[in-house]
Amino acid sequence: MVVNATNVTVGQPMDLYSLILSGGVGFVGGFALGYAVKKILKLLLLGVGLMIAAVLYLDHIGVVEIKWSRFQEWLASIVENLKGTLALYHSVGVSVPLVGFGAGFLLGLKYG
């Protein structure tokens, strides 16, 4: 008999109660994390926006000089790194807790 990480016998059908429980726990955890992430991101983006506005103002009055070509190169490198990271997520297997977590996370982001 082979048992996987969730103590469910491999090859045997999962009962409905265990299926709902594992999906529900993932959903609640995902919702809580999504809600918290959205609140934190709002604060971080506000701070980043204020810093960008300050730097652009300092550039406008001549206190600092922004090298836009170097900035574009930096952004292009970030986009390339993200492409590789997103390709990794396509290879991840789907399970009931993961689907519940994903759904809860998206709803948490929406309502957070």
C-alpha positions as CSV (number, residue, x, y, z in Angstrom):
1,M,0.0,0.0,0.0
2,V,1.4,3.4,-1.1
3,V,0.5,6.5,0.9
4,N,1.1,10.1,-0.4
5,A,1.8,13.2,1.7
6,T,-1.9,13.8,2.6
7,N,-2.3,10.2,4.0
8,V,-4.6,9.2,1.2
9,T,-4.0,5.8,-0.3
10,V,-2.8,6.2,-3.9
11,G,-5.1,4.6,-6.4
12,Q,-8.1,4.7,-4.1
13,P,-10.9,7.2,-4.5
14,M,-10.9,10.1,-2.1
15,D,-14.1,10.4,0.0
16,L,-16.1,13.6,-0.5
17,Y,-15.5,14.8,3.1
18,S,-11.7,14.7,2.7
19,L,-11.9,16.4,-0.7
20,I,-14.1,19.3,0.6
21,L,-12.0,19.6,3.8
22,S,-8.7,19.8,2.0
23,G,-10.1,22.2,-0.6
24,G,-11.7,24.4,2.1
25,V,-8.6,24.6,4.2
26,G,-6.6,25.7,1.1
27,F,-9.3,28.2,0.2
28,V,-9.4,29.8,3.6
29,G,-5.6,30.0,3.8
30,G,-5.4,31.4,0.2
31,F,-8.1,34.0,1.0
32,A,-6.2,35.2,4.1
33,L,-2.9,35.4,2.3
34,G,-4.4,37.1,-0.8
35,Y,-6.2,39.7,1.5
36,A,-2.9,40.4,3.4
37,V,-0.8,40.6,0.2
38,K,-3.2,43.1,-1.4
39,K,-3.1,45.4,1.7
40,I,0.7,45.2,1.9
41,L,1.1,45.8,-1.8
42,K,-1.1,48.9,-1.6
43,L,1.2,50.4,1.0
44,L,4.3,49.4,-0.9
45,L,3.0,50.9,-4.2
46,L,2.1,54.1,-2.4
47,G,5.6,54.4,-1.1
48,V,7.2,53.5,-4.4
49,G,4.9,56.0,-6.2
50,L,5.9,58.8,-3.8
51,M,9.6,58.0,-4.2
52,I,9.3,58.0,-8.0
53,A,7.5,61.3,-7.9
54,A,10.2,62.8,-5.7
55,V,13.0,61.5,-8.0
56,L,11.2,62.8,-11.1
57,Y,10.8,66.2,-9.4
58,L,14.5,66.3,-8.5
59,D,15.3,65.4,-12.1
60,H,13.0,68.2,-13.3
61,I,14.7,70.8,-11.2
62,G,18.2,69.5,-12.1
63,V,19.3,68.1,-8.7
64,V,19.7,64.6,-10.1
65,E,20.1,63.2,-13.6
66,I,18.3,60.0,-14.7
67,K,20.0,57.8,-17.3
68,W,16.9,56.6,-19.1
69,S,18.8,54.1,-21.3
70,R,20.3,52.3,-18.3
71,F,16.8,52.3,-16.7
72,Q,15.3,50.6,-19.8
73,E,18.0,48.0,-19.8
74,W,17.3,47.2,-16.1
75,L,13.5,46.9,-16.8
76,A,14.2,44.6,-19.8
77,S,16.3,42.3,-17.6
78,I,13.5,42.1,-15.0
79,V,11.0,41.1,-17.7
80,E,13.3,38.4,-19.0
81,N,13.7,37.0,-15.4
82,L,9.9,36.9,-14.9
83,K,9.4,35.0,-18.2
84,G,11.6,32.2,-16.8
85,T,9.8,32.2,-13.5
86,L,6.4,32.0,-15.1
87,A,7.5,29.1,-17.3
88,L,8.3,27.1,-14.1
89,Y,4.7,27.4,-12.8
90,H,3.3,25.7,-15.8
91,S,5.1,22.5,-14.8
92,V,3.5,22.4,-11.3
93,G,0.9,19.6,-10.8
94,V,-2.7,20.6,-9.8
95,S,-4.2,19.2,-6.6
96,V,-7.4,19.9,-4.6
97,P,-5.7,22.0,-1.9
98,L,-3.8,23.9,-4.5
99,V,-6.9,24.7,-6.5
100,G,-8.7,25.8,-3.3
101,F,-5.7,27.9,-2.3
102,G,-5.5,29.5,-5.7
103,A,-9.2,30.3,-5.7
104,G,-9.1,31.7,-2.2
105,F,-6.0,33.8,-3.0
106,L,-7.6,35.4,-6.0
107,L,-10.7,36.2,-4.1
108,G,-8.6,37.6,-1.2
109,L,-6.8,39.8,-3.7
110,K,-10.1,41.0,-5.2
111,Y,-11.8,41.8,-1.8
112,G,-8.7,42.9,0.1
